[in-house]
Amino acid sequence: MGDLLKDSNGANSTRATLTAAASQTTPLSEGMTTLVRGHQPSPDGASTPASHDCRTLRLTLLGADAVLTSGALLYCLRQPAVDTTTLAVCALTVLLGAWLGWCGLRLKAPRG
């Protein structure tokens, strides 16, 4: 224990090594920069999606909602006896479709 307390230069050299290593960081990728610094849109606006892309995404989400809901309805109608498992599958499918539809309706086109 006495040797460790006497050797204070070892702790200082380790601290200096860590400080030097931290100052020589490699540049972060665009995704990591966004995670570390928070979302800050680029001034040129290259990262904002076009309104056509938002419209396409909205239509895709609403279409997925319609397909899932109609698929659940057809599945439930084609079953000879509706049991608990069939109702659970249909309910989960309709809930997933409703969530996708809600996301599609809440999607806003970019401003500008």
BELGI-V994575 format. One record per residue. N is the residue number from 0. RES is the residue in three letters. PHI is phi in radians with two decimals (999 if undefined). OMEGA is omega as a letter, one per 30 degrees, with the letter a starting at -180 (999 if undefined). Layout:
# BELGI-V994575
n=<N & N>
res=<RES & RES>
phi=<PHI & PHI>
omega=<OMEGA & OMEGA>
This chain:
# BELGI-V994575
n=<0 & 1 & 2 & 3 & 4 & 5 & 6 & 7 & 8 & 9 & 10 & 11 & 12 & 13 & 14 & 15 & 16 & 17 & 18 & 19 & 20 & 21 & 22 & 23 & 24 & 25 & 26 & 27 & 28 & 29 & 30 & 31 & 32 & 33 & 34 & 35 & 36 & 37 & 38 & 39 & 40 & 41 & 42 & 43 & 44 & 45 & 46 & 47 & 48 & 49 & 50 & 51 & 52 & 53 & 54 & 55 & 56 & 57 & 58 & 59 & 60 & 61 & 62 & 63 & 64 & 65 & 66 & 67 & 68 & 69 & 70 & 71 & 72 & 73 & 74 & 75 & 76 & 77 & 78 & 79 & 80 & 81 & 82 & 83 & 84 & 85 & 86 & 87 & 88 & 89 & 90 & 91 & 92 & 93 & 94 & 95 & 96 & 97 & 98 & 99 & 100 & 101 & 102 & 103 & 104 & 105 & 106 & 107 & 108 & 109 & 110 & 111>
res=<MET & GLY & ASP & LEU & LEU & LYS & ASP & SER & ASN & GLY & ALA & ASN & SER & THR & ARG & ALA & THR & LEU & THR & ALA & ALA & ALA & SER & GLN & THR & THR & PRO & LEU & SER & GLU & GLY & MET & THR & THR & LEU & VAL & ARG & GLY & HIS & GLN & PRO & SER & PRO & ASP & GLY & ALA & SER & THR & PRO & ALA & SER & HIS & ASP & CYS & ARG & THR & LEU & ARG & LEU & THR & LEU & LEU & GLY & ALA & ASP & ALA & VAL & LEU & THR & SER & GLY & ALA & LEU & LEU & TYR & CYS & LEU & ARG & GLN & PRO & ALA & VAL & ASP & THR & THR & THR & LEU & ALA & VAL & CYS & ALA & LEU & THR & VAL & LEU & LEU & GLY & ALA & TRP & LEU & GLY & TRP & CYS & GLY & LEU & ARG & LEU & LYS & ALA & PRO & ARG & GLY>
phi=<999 & -1.11 & -1.13 & -1.18 & -1.27 & -1.24 & -1.56 & -1.42 & -1.17 & -1.11 & -1.17 & -1.18 & -1.21 & -1.15 & -1.09 & -1.15 & -1.11 & -1.15 & -1.14 & -1.15 & -1.18 & -1.23 & -1.33 & -1.78 & -1.37 & -1.42 & -1.14 & -1.40 & -1.23 & -1.10 & -1.17 & -1.19 & -1.09 & -1.12 & -1.17 & -1.32 & -1.72 & 1.54 & -1.35 & -2.28 & -1.05 & -1.23 & -1.16 & -1.43 & 1.29 & -1.24 & -1.56 & -1.43 & -1.28 & -1.25 & -1.15 & -1.14 & -1.13 & -1.16 & -1.13 & -1.14 & -1.12 & -1.07 & -1.13 & -1.13 & -1.15 & -1.19 & -1.13 & -1.12 & -1.07 & -1.12 & -1.15 & -1.14 & -1.17 & -1.20 & -1.13 & -1.14 & -1.13 & -1.11 & -1.09 & -1.20 & -1.27 & -1.47 & -1.36 & -1.15 & -2.34 & -1.43 & -1.96 & -1.13 & -1.14 & -1.10 & -1.12 & -1.16 & -1.10 & -1.14 & -1.13 & -1.13 & -1.16 & -1.15 & -1.11 & -1.10 & -1.10 & -1.13 & -1.13 & -1.11 & -1.11 & -1.11 & -1.09 & -1.17 & -1.28 & -1.43 & -1.18 & -1.90 & -1.24 & -1.14 & -1.52 & 2.11>
omega=<l & l & l & a & l & a & l & l & l & l & a & a & l & l & l & l & l & l & l & l & l & a & l & a & l & l & a & l & a & l & l & l & l & l & a & a & a & a & l & a & a & a & a & l & a & a & l & a & l & a & l & l & l & l & l & l & l & l & l & l & l & l & l & l & a & a & a & a & l & l & l & l & l & l & a & a & a & l & l & l & a & l & a & a & l & l & l & l & l & a & l & l & l & l & l & l & l & l & l & l & l & l & l & l & a & a & a & l & l & l & l & 999>
